[in-house]
Every structure is written in C-alpha cells, then in structure tokens.
Amino acid sequence: MAFLLLLPNLFASLLILLPISAVAQNNGNITVGSFLTATDNSSSWLSPSGDFAFGFRPLSDKNDLFLLSIWFAKIPDKTIVWYATSDTPAPRGSKVELTADEGLLLTSPQREQLWKPDTIIGTVACGVMNNTGNFALHADSNFNTIWESFQNPTDTLLPTQIMERGGVVSSRQSETSFSKGRFQLRLQQDGNLVLNTINLPTTYANEAYYASGTVADSASNLSSPGRQLRFNESGYVYILRENDQIFPLSQKKVGSADDFYFRATLDFDGVFTLYSHPRNSSSNQTWIPLWFEPENICLSSSSGVGVCGYNSICSLKADQRPACECPRGYSLLDPNDRYGSCKPDFIQGCEEDSHRADLYDFEVLLNTDWPFSDYVLLRPYTEELCRKSCMEDCMCAVAIFRLGDSCWKKKLPLSNGRVDIGLNGGKALIKIRKDNFTLPHPRSLIPEPKKKDPCLPIPEPKKKYQDTLILIGSVLLGGSVFVNVIFIGFSFIYRKKFQKIITNGSDALDDRKTLERFVMVAIWCIQEDPSLRPTMRRVIQMLEGVVEVLIPPCPFPFSNFSSCTSGSGDKLYSQTHTAIRGTKGYVAPEWFRNMPITSKVDVYSFGVLLLEIICCRRSVDTESGEEDKAILTDWAYDCFREGTLDVLVEYDREAMDDMKKVERFVKVAIWCIQEDPSLRPITRKVMQIA
C-alpha cells in the first residue's frame, strides 16, 4: 500500500527528468522554452490530428542543411506548406526555440540568429500547432493571437486561410530551392487579385500576367472591389467582395474534406494551382491539379524577363505546365536552373561586314517569338530582305518574319520567348555562328608600325635590368634545343639549365618560376596521349598560377630520340617548319633582315609560345588541310581583329566561359609578335602582365 502511495510522486519525478522538447507538446500546445534541433531523426511538433507537423526537414539537394517548415505529416512525400523565409538554410545542429520575448527563434550551432518572426507585440505565452496547418503564437492575456503562419504565407494557402488586401504569396526559386522566386500572388489594395513577376533581388512588381478584375466599377454600382481571398474547407477558392458577393475562382465542389487534403500553391513556374490528395493514400498517389491560373502562362507574361528567363523559349507540355528550352547555339547560364536564362555559345560582335555572311547562319523556328525585344519594324519586306537585313546588322540577333510582309529585328537580351500557334506560321530567324568557321586571310599578320592597336598596352622604355629569361625560353623553345633536349629530359632543364643561366635574386627567382611554369604548361599541351592534355580552363588556371603545374612526362617515347636529336625532326615536324636557329614559327622577322638582333627576338618567340599554349597546337600545322589556320600567328591575329576568339579556341566550352582571360593572354601574345621590335614589350613587362 505504501508503494502505491509513492507512485504519483515517482511519476512526477521521472517527468521532470524528461527533456523539455519531449513534453512541450500537449494537444498541439507548445510551452515557452520548448525547442527542436536539426538532426536526421529530429522530433517535430504535431497538430492534435497528426495531419501537420512543425520542425526541421532535410534539404534533399544539400547535405547537412535543413529547412524550418510546416508539412503534411501523413502523406508519403511530406509536402511542405510553409517555411521560414531565410536566405540561409539551417545547418545540422541548429535549434528553434519558443521564447517569451521573440517568439520562435532559429539559431545556428554557433548561436547566430538565422530567423525570427516579424516584430511581435506582447509576451508569448504558448504556441499552437493547429489542425488546419496554422502555427500560432498566443499572448499571455486572453490568449490573443500575436503571430501566425496563416498571416505570413510563403508559397501555399490552406483551407480556412484568408488573405487580406496587401497580402502576398511568393513562389520558391525551384522545385528544390526554397529561396524567394520571381513570381507573386497579390491581393492589391484596389481589390484586384493579380499574378506578376518581380525583378529580383528587389521587390519591384512588373505588369500582371493574370488579373481577376475584381475592382470597383465606377460606371456601375453592380460590382464592388475584392476584400479577401478565401479558401474554404471544401477546397473552394474565391474572392469575397466588399458587398459580400462571391467571385469564384475554382469550382465550388471539388471533393470532401473528409476524403482529401487540399492546398493552393504558387508553383515555382508561376502557375497558381489548386491541388487535392487522398487522405488515405498509398505510396504511389500524388497531388492532383484541380484548377490553375493562368491557362497558358507562356502567352500571359508581357513584361519583365518572362517565365523562362532571357533568350529562352517557353512552350506548354502535355500537362499544361511550362517548359523552357534554349535555341540552338545557346546554353543555360546556370546549368542547374532549367527555367533560367540562356547565353549565346559564341561571341556576337560588329565584325567587318564583308565577312558577315561567312560568320553566321540562321536557325529557323516556326510559331516562335520574343514579342517585346524588337528595335525596328521593316514593312513591307520580303523574307529574303529580312534575312539580309539581319545578317548585315551587327546588332540583330533574331529577326521575326510574319504576316507575309513584316520583319521585326530584335537584339539581345530577348525576353518573354514563347511558342504561339496564333502566329500562323511566323518564322523566327535566329542568327548563330557557323560551325568551324575560319575567316579568309587577305592581309599580312603584322600591322603597320605607326598604327598601334589601342587595345594593346604601350611599351615602356628600356630599363637597366637585363633579363635573360625570355632568351633562355626562346633558345629552348625556338631553337633545336626544343626538339633535342625538352623531349628527352625536361627534368634536366627544370633542375639544372635554369639554375646555371639565371642570375640570383628574388626578382630573377620569381621570373624564373614564371618561365618554368609556362614551359611546363606548353609541354603538357603537346603530350602525345590526348588524355594527358589539359582542358582550356586548366591551361588558363595553370598559366595564372591558380593550380599547381606538375612536372610533365616526356611527350614522346625515347624511341624517337634519334629523330629528335638529328635536327630534322621528320617524325615530329614537317621540313617546312625548320629554318634559321630552329623552327620558323618562333623566329622573329629581324633574323631575315639587316637589323640588329636584340633580346626582343626572344620576346617574339615567347609570344608564339603563348599562342601555342592558348590554342594547344603547334605554331605551324600544314597537315590540317585548312590553309588559313596553318600559321598560328596569322590565324590568331585575324581572329583577334575580327572579334572571333571563340573560333580561335575552336568553341571550347571551358574557354568560352572565361573569354576575358583568353582575350588578355591573346593580347599579350600579339603585343609580343609585333613586327617592329620597338613596339614589343621588354621581358620584365611580359612577366608582369602574362
């Protein structure tokens, strides 16, 4: 009997020992001081029915990151209906705590504040996870609601939820990213329910691509403006006007609340959709769309970037959802964002008109348009004249020909691209670069000495500092030493040759290391095994010293030693590649003229070497079958003058992702191969800018 009398006290003692987070919830009520921690198996705060849960959900595409959210707890995919709008996801070990002063407080493991509700007036007495999916904070007096998730929606509305004038629902960025997206649902102060895009990162709203029209009619008293957007328990979405009239949006009867869950979500693609899901569902059942606006979002958007980003094309899939696609010759700016903008895979500039038809071709798409990007309308015009006009206009990226006599010329960036069968066969003529294009070669390589390229730096006067680095490089790379020595023992050059010739001192040491790096990069680029050759991005990173350049292996087997040391190099180079003091491609013009030989001949050789590294090819290639490309220096100069460096690097994707660096290296190389030695930089300057 005495033992039975002690049981209540024993039970109370054990209860005190339990963590606060485990006992904080009682019929959906959360006490102040309760907390949750972001872990793989963290607990959550459930509604009394168990239909909804509040807590941390792991982000599927990011390891060790979590989202503070509310979700449907009884269906397999745990669909999220509300989330803390923080730009910083919660790392593993983060904690959300219910406090009296600040309400919900989300902190990182380092106790840094990640999120909290907007200003709360009053002291929080408790929190409640309601059966409706609404998480509310109540004050200490009369339990008045001082904050609730229903009044701070993210991308979803739930049954019984009401949105007042000024209310906003924002889409997420993508299916897996919960950052703020580009689309909004707003009930404006005039009572009009609208869908619009915004210009991130600002909140500036573009012209609406959907409007309910529930505004006051000044010419008639038959209509009054919308007062609230309502969503009842039966899944009926409507606007309640000021005169209590109902403006229906969805169908009135869509199912029973006893059998289905409902939600209305502004999806990341900009479509506002009412969904239903069976309550007692198996694992293979999903949300079913019952109603959505607009019917064709591709044709509805008229301002801003559009549904699919710049230069992209929007079309409807079989399920009436938008799909985005880049035209041929374009690719996604962000490969992970298939609804984002597209960038051209070539450089479109104002090259000389005489070669424009050789540079470009047209990709033709039917019933396709970017209706708000044109800068000129030509009418009356034939299709042939439309093509010709766009081809000769360096600003023209696309021409639209339709109506039999109208030509709209458009420039980048193109916005609101869409497929529209209402165009009745209208053609989009998209100007793209021809594959493997090479300009003709009507001019000599070197410009006149008096006509300096304004894009190139001005050489500085001679200094007393006597550089020997480029001399070493040109002797090794421009003479027979390149074919006799570099292939059979780069380690000998690397460890011995440089150390014997270069003077001591920190400046000389830095310059020596720079030259060593350039030589090693060159040898990596001429490896016989293609799998050993670096990508263009890797070449640029090695040239800049961003990544370590390992000592390369001998690029040819030692069985070629006799041909390497014979001076003829039949197995490696053609006879036309051999000339004064080595290969013709590296030899400065001074050697062929009655001119003094200075260290500037070495600068010339270095410029040729740099072009070989950039293009990963020999300076003379007579086996390609393309005469214009045979002499690398000629070809590189033409491409630079014509603004077609993408052709020079053969449309290498990695190089084109960072054309500014490629252009900088090409400028240095061309500066080094000027015909007039006085126009070439001194070797110290080359080391500084390369």
C-alpha positions in Angstrom: 0.0 0.0 0.0 2.9 2.4 0.9 4.4 1.7 -2.5 1.2 2.6 -4.3 1.1 5.9 -2.4 4.6 6.7 -3.7 3.7 6.1 -7.3 2.4 9.7 -8.1 5.5 11.3 -6.6 7.7 8.8 -8.5 5.9 9.6 -11.8 6.3 13.3 -11.3 10.0 12.9 -10.6 10.5 10.9 -13.8 8.5 13.5 -15.7 10.8 16.3 -14.5 13.8 14.4 -15.8 12.5 14.3 -19.4 13.8 16.9 -21.9 11.6 19.9 -22.3 11.3 19.3 -26.1 9.7 15.9 -25.5 6.9 17.1 -23.1 6.3 20.5 -24.5 3.5 19.4 -26.8 0.1 18.6 -25.4 -2.8 18.6 -27.9 -0.9 20.9 -30.2 0.2 23.3 -27.4 3.9 24.3 -27.2 5.2 25.8 -24.0 7.7 28.6 -23.8 11.2 27.1 -23.6 10.5 24.2 -25.8 12.9 23.6 -28.7 13.7 21.4 -31.6 17.2 20.5 -33.0 18.0 19.9 -36.7 19.2 16.3 -37.0 18.3 13.4 -39.3 15.8 12.0 -36.8 14.7 15.1 -35.0 11.3 15.3 -33.4 8.6 17.7 -34.5 5.5 19.5 -33.1 2.4 17.8 -34.3 -1.1 19.1 -34.6 -3.7 17.2 -32.5 -4.9 15.3 -35.6 -1.4 14.5 -36.6 -2.1 15.9 -40.1 0.5 18.6 -39.9 4.0 18.9 -38.3 6.3 21.8 -37.5 10.0 21.2 -37.4 13.1 20.7 -39.5 13.1 19.0 -42.9 16.4 18.0 -44.5 17.1 19.6 -47.9 17.3 16.9 -50.5 20.0 18.5 -52.6 22.2 19.8 -49.8 24.0 17.7 -47.3 23.7 18.7 -43.6 21.3 21.6 -44.3 17.7 21.8 -43.0 14.6 23.9 -43.5 12.4 25.1 -40.7 8.9 24.3 -42.0 5.3 23.0 -41.7 4.4 19.9 -43.7 1.6 17.4 -44.3 2.7 14.7 -41.9 0.6 11.7 -43.0 1.3 11.6 -46.8 4.5 9.9 -48.1 6.2 13.0 -49.7 5.7 15.2 -46.6 4.7 18.2 -48.8 5.9 21.5 -47.3 3.2 24.2 -47.0 5.2 26.9 -45.0 8.8 27.6 -44.3 11.0 30.2 -42.6 11.9 32.7 -45.3 15.6 32.9 -44.5 18.3 33.1 -47.2 20.5 30.9 -45.1 19.3 27.3 -44.6 19.8 25.9 -41.1 22.9 23.7 -40.7 22.9 20.5 -38.8 22.7 21.1 -35.1 20.6 24.4 -35.5 17.9 25.0 -32.9 14.5 26.6 -33.0 13.2 27.6 -29.6 9.9 29.2 -28.4 10.8 32.3 -26.4 8.6 34.7 -24.5 10.1 37.8 -25.9 10.9 37.0 -29.5 8.6 34.1 -30.3 10.2 31.5 -32.5 14.0 32.0 -32.6 16.1 30.0 -35.0 19.8 29.9 -34.3 22.8 28.1 -35.7 25.1 25.8 -33.7 27.2 28.8 -33.1 24.2 30.6 -31.6 24.0 33.0 -34.6 20.4 34.2 -35.3 19.1 32.8 -38.6 15.5 33.7 -38.5 12.7 35.0 -36.3 9.1 36.3 -36.9 8.5 39.9 -37.6 8.1 42.2 -34.7 5.9 40.7 -32.0 3.9 43.0 -29.8 3.4 41.4 -26.4 4.7 38.4 -24.5 4.3 34.9 -25.8 2.5 32.5 -23.5 2.5 29.5 -25.8 2.4 28.2 -29.3 -0.2 26.1 -31.0 0.1 23.7 -34.0 -3.5 23.7 -35.2 -5.3 21.0 -37.2 -5.6 23.5 -40.1 -1.8 23.7 -40.6 -1.7 27.1 -38.9 1.1 27.6 -36.4 0.1 30.4 -34.0 1.7 32.3 -31.1 -0.7 33.4 -28.3 -0.2 36.3 -25.8 -0.3 35.9 -22.1 -3.5 37.8 -21.7 -6.7 36.2 -23.1 -4.6 34.1 -25.4 -4.9 36.5 -28.3 -3.0 35.6 -31.4 0.0 37.8 -31.9 1.6 35.9 -34.8 0.5 33.1 -37.1 1.8 31.3 -40.2 -1.5 31.9 -42.0 -0.9 35.6 -41.9 2.7 35.1 -43.1 2.3 32.7 -46.0 5.2 31.6 -48.2 4.1 29.8 -51.4 1.0 27.9 -50.3 -2.5 28.6 -48.9 -4.5 26.0 -46.9 -8.3 25.5 -46.3 -9.7 28.1 -43.9 -6.9 30.5 -44.7 -7.8 34.1 -45.6 -5.6 36.6 -47.4 -6.5 40.3 -46.8 -5.7 43.2 -49.1 -2.0 43.7 -49.3 -1.3 40.0 -48.8 1.4 38.4 -50.8 2.3 34.8 -51.7 5.7 34.3 -53.3 6.9 31.3 -55.3 10.1 29.4 -54.4 13.1 29.6 -56.7 12.9 26.0 -58.0 11.5 22.6 -57.0 14.3 22.1 -54.5 15.4 25.6 -53.7 13.3 27.5 -51.1 14.8 30.9 -51.8 12.3 33.6 -53.0 11.4 33.1 -56.6 10.3 35.5 -59.4 6.5 35.1 -59.1 4.0 36.7 -56.7 0.3 36.4 -56.0 -1.1 39.6 -54.6 -4.4 40.9 -53.5 -4.0 44.6 -54.3 -5.4 47.5 -52.3 -7.9 48.1 -55.1 -9.3 44.5 -54.6 -7.7 43.0 -57.7 -6.1 39.6 -57.4 -3.0 39.6 -59.6 -0.1 37.4 -60.6 3.1 39.2 -61.5 6.9 38.7 -61.7 9.3 40.8 -59.7 12.8 42.0 -60.6 15.0 40.2 -58.0 16.7 41.0 -55.7 14.3 43.9 -55.4 10.5 43.7 -54.9 9.6 45.8 -57.9 6.5 44.2 -59.4 6.2 44.0 -63.2 2.9 44.2 -65.1 0.5 41.5 -64.0 0.2 38.4 -66.2 -3.1 37.5 -64.6 -5.8 39.7 -63.0 -9.1 38.7 -61.5 -10.7 42.1 -62.4 -12.3 42.4 -59.0 -12.0 46.2 -58.9 -14.7 48.8 -58.3 -16.7 49.7 -61.5 -17.1 53.5 -61.4 -19.6 53.4 -64.2 -21.8 51.0 -62.4 -22.8 50.0 -58.9 -23.2 46.4 -59.8 -19.8 45.4 -58.7 -17.6 46.1 -55.7 -13.9 45.5 -55.2 -12.5 42.4 -53.7 -12.0 42.4 -49.9 -10.5 38.9 -49.2 -9.1 35.9 -50.9 -10.7 32.9 -49.2 -10.1 29.2 -49.3 -12.8 27.1 -47.5 -12.6 23.6 -46.0 -14.1 22.0 -49.2 -11.3 23.3 -51.4 -13.3 26.2 -52.9 -11.1 29.2 -53.7 -12.9 32.5 -54.2 -12.7 36.3 -53.7 -15.1 37.9 -51.3 -16.2 41.4 -52.4 -16.9 44.3 -50.1 -20.7 43.8 -50.6 -20.2 40.1 -49.6 -20.8 38.9 -53.1 -18.6 35.9 -54.1 -16.3 36.0 -57.2 -15.5 32.3 -57.9 -12.0 31.2 -58.9 -12.1 27.4 -58.6 -15.0 25.0 -59.0 -17.3 25.1 -56.0 -17.4 21.3 -55.4 -14.1 19.6 -55.7 -14.4 16.9 -53.1 -15.0 16.2 -49.4 -12.6 17.4 -46.8 -13.0 14.1 -45.1 -11.5 12.3 -48.0 -9.0 14.8 -49.4 -6.3 17.2 -48.4 -6.3 20.5 -50.3 -3.7 23.1 -51.0 -3.4 26.1 -53.3 0.3 26.8 -54.3 2.0 29.4 -56.4 4.4 27.0 -58.1 8.0 27.9 -58.9 7.0 28.2 -62.6 4.5 30.9 -61.9 1.2 29.0 -62.1 -1.2 29.3 -59.2 -2.7 25.8 -58.8 -5.3 24.1 -56.5 -4.3 20.5 -55.7 -6.0 17.6 -53.9 -4.5 14.5 -52.4 -6.4 11.4 -51.0 -6.2 11.3 -47.2 -5.9 7.5 -47.0 -3.4 7.2 -49.9 -0.9 4.6 -50.9 2.7 5.4 -51.6 2.1 5.8 -55.4 -0.6 8.5 -55.2 0.3 12.2 -55.7 -1.2 15.6 -55.7 -3.8 16.1 -58.5 -4.3 19.6 -60.0 -7.9 20.6 -59.9 -7.7 24.2 -61.2 -4.9 26.7 -62.2 -4.3 30.2 -63.5 -3.3 31.3 -66.0 -4.3 28.7 -68.6 -1.2 29.4 -70.7 1.5 31.2 -68.8 3.8 31.3 -71.8 1.4 33.7 -73.6 0.3 35.6 -70.5 3.5 37.2 -69.4 4.2 40.5 -71.1 6.8 42.3 -69.1 10.0 41.5 -67.2 12.2 38.6 -68.0 9.3 36.2 -68.7 8.7 32.7 -67.4 11.8 31.1 -68.8 14.5 33.8 -68.5 16.3 35.8 -71.1 16.9 34.3 -74.6 14.8 31.2 -73.7 11.7 29.8 -75.3 8.5 28.8 -73.3 6.2 26.1 -74.5 3.4 24.2 -72.8 3.8 20.5 -72.0 1.0 18.0 -72.2 0.1 18.7 -68.5 -0.2 22.4 -69.4 2.9 23.3 -67.4 5.6 25.5 -69.0 8.8 24.0 -70.4 11.8 26.1 -71.2 14.4 25.5 -73.9 17.4 27.3 -75.2 17.7 27.8 -79.0 20.4 26.1 -80.9 23.7 27.9 -80.4 22.6 28.9 -76.8 23.0 27.2 -73.5 21.8 27.7 -69.9 23.5 30.4 -68.0 23.1 28.2 -64.9 23.1 24.5 -65.9 21.2 23.7 -62.7 18.3 26.1 -63.5 16.4 24.8 -66.5 14.0 27.7 -66.2 16.7 30.3 -66.2 18.3 32.5 -68.9 20.3 31.3 -71.9 23.6 32.7 -73.1 25.0 32.5 -76.7 27.7 30.0 -77.2 29.6 32.4 -79.4 30.7 36.0 -79.4 28.4 38.2 -81.4 30.1 41.4 -82.3 30.4 44.0 -85.1 33.0 42.4 -87.3 33.7 43.6 -90.8 30.6 43.4 -92.9 32.5 41.8 -95.8 32.7 38.5 -93.9 29.4 38.6 -92.0 27.7 36.0 -94.3 30.6 33.7 -93.7 30.4 34.1 -90.0 26.7 33.4 -89.4 23.8 31.3 -90.4 20.1 31.3 -89.5 18.3 28.7 -87.3 14.6 28.9 -88.3 11.8 28.2 -85.7 8.1 28.3 -86.6 5.5 30.0 -84.5 8.2 31.4 -82.1 8.6 34.9 -81.0 10.1 37.2 -78.4 7.4 39.9 -78.7 9.0 42.7 -76.7 12.6 42.8 -77.8 12.4 44.4 -81.3 14.0 47.7 -82.1 12.9 48.2 -85.6 10.0 47.1 -87.9 10.5 46.9 -91.6 7.4 46.8 -93.7 6.7 46.0 -96.5 9.5 43.5 -96.6 10.1 40.0 -98.1 11.7 37.1 -96.1 14.8 37.3 -98.2 15.3 41.0 -97.5 14.5 40.3 -93.8 17.3 37.7 -93.7 19.7 40.0 -95.5 19.0 43.0 -93.2 19.5 41.0 -90.0 22.7 39.4 -91.4 24.2 42.8 -92.2 23.2 44.3 -88.9 25.7 43.5 -86.2 23.1 44.4 -83.5 20.5 42.0 -84.9 20.3 38.7 -83.0 16.9 37.5 -84.2 14.5 38.6 -87.0 10.8 37.7 -86.9 9.1 37.4 -90.3 5.4 37.0 -90.4 2.1 38.4 -91.9 3.8 38.0 -95.3 5.4 41.4 -95.3 6.6 42.3 -91.9 10.1 42.0 -90.4 10.9 42.7 -86.7 14.6 42.9 -85.9 15.5 42.1 -82.3 18.6 42.4 -80.2 19.9 40.6 -77.1 18.8 40.0 -74.4 15.5 38.6 -75.7 12.6 38.5 -73.2 9.3 36.6 -73.0 10.2 34.0 -75.6 7.2 31.7 -76.4 5.8 29.2 -78.9 2.4 30.6 -80.1 0.4 28.8 -82.7 -1.5 32.0 -83.1 1.5 33.3 -85.1 0.2 31.2 -88.0 3.5 30.0 -89.3 5.5 33.1 -88.5 9.3 32.4 -88.6 11.9 33.3 -86.0 15.3 33.7 -87.8 17.9 33.2 -85.1 21.4 34.2 -86.1 24.0 31.7 -84.9 27.7 31.2 -85.6 28.6 28.7 -88.3 30.5 25.7 -87.1 34.3 25.6 -87.5 34.3 29.0 -89.3 37.6 30.5 -90.4 38.0 33.9 -91.9 39.8 34.4 -95.2 43.3 35.8 -94.9 43.6 38.8 -97.2 46.1 40.8 -95.1 49.5 40.4 -93.6 50.0 39.4 -90.0 51.8 42.5 -88.6 50.1 45.9 -88.7 52.0 49.0 -89.8 54.4 50.2 -87.0 52.7 53.6 -86.8 49.2 52.1 -86.4 49.3 50.8 -82.9 46.3 48.8 -81.6 44.6 51.0 -79.0 43.6 47.8 -77.1 47.3 46.9 -76.5 49.4 48.4 -73.8 52.0 50.9 -74.7 55.6 49.5 -74.3 57.6 51.2 -71.6 61.2 52.5 -72.1 64.2 50.2 -71.7 65.4 49.6 -68.2 68.9 48.8 -67.0 67.6 45.4 -65.8 69.0 42.8 -68.2 66.5 39.9 -68.5 67.7 36.6 -69.6 64.6 34.6 -69.0 62.9 35.0 -72.4 66.3 34.5 -74.1 66.5 31.1 -72.3 62.9 30.3 -73.3 63.4 31.2 -76.9 66.6 29.3 -77.2 65.0 26.2 -75.6 61.7 26.6 -77.4 62.7 28.3 -80.7 65.9 26.5 -81.5 66.9 22.9 -82.0 67.2 22.6 -78.2 63.4 22.3 -78.1 63.3 19.2 -80.2 66.7 17.8 -79.0 66.5 18.4 -75.3 63.0 19.2 -74.0 61.5 15.9 -75.1 64.3 13.7 -73.7 64.8 15.4 -70.3 62.7 18.2 -69.1 63.8 17.5 -65.6 67.3 18.3 -66.6 66.2 21.7 -67.9 64.0 22.3 -64.9 66.6 21.5 -62.3 69.9 22.4 -64.0 69.6 24.6 -67.1 67.7 27.4 -65.5 69.8 27.5 -62.4 73.0 27.8 -64.3 72.0 30.7 -66.5 69.6 32.9 -64.5 71.2 35.3 -62.0 70.5 35.2 -58.3 67.9 37.5 -56.6 64.3 37.4 -55.6 63.1 39.1 -58.9 65.0 36.7 -61.0 63.7 33.8 -59.0 60.1 34.9 -59.4 60.6 35.4 -63.2 62.4 32.0 -63.4 59.4 30.3 -61.8 57.0 32.1 -64.2 59.0 30.9 -67.2 59.3 27.4 -65.8 55.5 27.3 -65.3 54.9 28.5 -68.9 57.3 25.9 -70.3 55.7 23.1 -68.3 52.3 24.1 -69.4 53.5 24.1 -73.1 54.8 20.5 -72.6 51.5 19.3 -71.1 49.7 20.7 -74.2 51.8 18.7 -76.7 51.5 15.3 -74.9 51.2 12.5 -77.5 48.5 10.9 -75.4 45.4 13.2 -75.8 44.1 12.1 -72.4 47.1 13.8 -70.7 46.5 17.2 -72.4 44.8 19.7 -70.1 41.5 21.4 -70.8 41.4 25.1 -71.8 40.2 26.1 -68.4 43.0 24.1 -66.8 45.5 25.7 -69.1 44.4 29.2 -68.0 44.4 28.2 -64.3 48.0 26.9 -64.7 49.2 30.0 -66.6 47.8 32.2 -63.8 49.3 30.1 -61.1 45.9 29.2 -59.7 46.7 25.5 -59.7 50.0 23.7 -59.3 51.8 22.7 -62.5 53.3 19.3 -62.1 56.4 18.3 -64.0 55.1 16.8 -67.2 56.3 13.5 -68.6 58.4 13.3 -71.8 55.7 13.9 -74.5 57.3 11.3 -76.9 58.8 7.9 -76.2 62.6 7.6 -76.1 62.4 5.5 -79.3 62.1 8.9 -81.0 65.3 10.1 -79.5 67.3 9.7 -82.7 64.9 11.7 -84.8 64.7 14.4 -82.1 68.5 14.8 -81.9 69.1 14.6 -85.7 67.8 18.2 -86.2 65.5 17.1 -88.9 62.6 16.2 -86.7 60.8 14.3 -89.5 58.7 12.4 -87.1 57.6 15.5 -85.2 57.6 18.4 -87.7 57.5 18.8 -91.4 60.5 20.1 -93.3 58.8 23.5 -93.9 58.8 24.1 -90.1 62.6 24.2 -89.9 64.6 27.4 -90.6 67.1 29.8 -89.1 68.1 28.9 -85.5 65.2 26.5 -85.2 61.6 26.4 -86.3 60.3 29.1 -88.5 57.3 29.7 -86.3 59.3 31.0 -83.5 61.8 33.2 -85.5 61.4 37.0 -85.3 61.5 39.0 -88.6 64.8 40.5 -87.6 66.6 37.3 -88.5 65.6 37.7 -92.1 66.5 41.4 -92.4 69.6 43.5 -92.0 68.6 44.5 -88.5 70.3 44.3 -85.1 69.5 41.2 -83.0 68.4 42.2 -79.5 66.5 40.4 -76.7 63.3 41.5 -78.4 63.7 38.4 -80.7 63.2 36.3 -77.6 60.0 38.3 -76.8 58.7 37.4 -80.2 59.4 33.7 -79.6 57.7 33.9 -76.3 54.6 35.4 -77.9 54.4 32.5 -80.3 54.8 30.0 -77.4 52.0 31.7 -75.6 49.7 31.3 -78.6 50.6 27.6 -78.7 49.6 27.3 -75.1 46.3 29.1 -75.5 45.3 27.0 -78.6 47.1 23.7 -77.6 48.5 23.3 -81.1 51.8 23.9 -83.0 52.7 27.2 -84.5 52.8 25.7 -88.0 50.3 23.0 -89.0 50.4 22.1 -92.7 48.5 18.8 -92.2 45.2 20.3 -91.2 44.1 20.9 -94.8 43.0 24.5 -93.9 45.4 27.0 -95.3 44.1 29.9 -93.2 44.8 28.0 -90.0 48.3 26.7 -91.0 50.2 29.6 -89.5 49.0 30.1 -85.9 50.2 33.7 -85.6 48.4 34.7 -88.7 45.2 33.0 -87.7 45.3 34.3 -84.1 45.8 37.9 -85.3 42.9 37.6 -87.7 40.6 36.2 -85.0 41.6 39.0 -82.7 41.0 41.7 -85.2 37.6 40.2 -86.2 36.5 39.6 -82.6 36.2 35.9 -83.2 38.3 34.4 -80.4 35.7 31.7 -80.0 36.8 30.4 -83.4 40.5 30.6 -82.3 39.8 28.3 -79.3 37.5 26.1 -81.5 34.4 26.8 -79.4 36.0 25.2 -76.4 33.2 25.4 -73.8 35.5 26.0 -70.8 37.5 28.7 -72.7 34.3 30.5 -73.7 33.1 30.5 -70.1 36.0 32.9 -69.4 36.8 34.7 -72.6 38.1 37.7 -70.8 41.1 35.8 -69.6 41.6 34.2 -73.1 41.4 37.7 -74.6 44.0 39.0 -72.2 46.5 36.3 -73.0 46.0 36.7 -76.7 46.6 40.5 -76.4 49.9 39.8 -74.6 50.9 37.3 -77.3 50.1 39.7 -80.2 51.9 42.5 -78.4 55.0 40.3 -78.3 54.9 39.4 -82.0 54.8 42.9 -83.4 57.0 43.3 -86.5 58.7 46.4 -85.2 60.9 45.3 -82.3 60.5 48.7 -80.6 56.7 48.0 -80.3 57.3 44.8 -78.3 57.4 44.9 -74.5 60.5 44.3 -72.6 60.8 40.9 -71.0 60.2 42.2 -67.5 56.9 43.7 -68.7 55.8 40.4 -70.2 56.4 38.6 -66.9 54.2 41.3 -65.1 51.2 41.1 -67.5 51.2 37.5 -68.6 
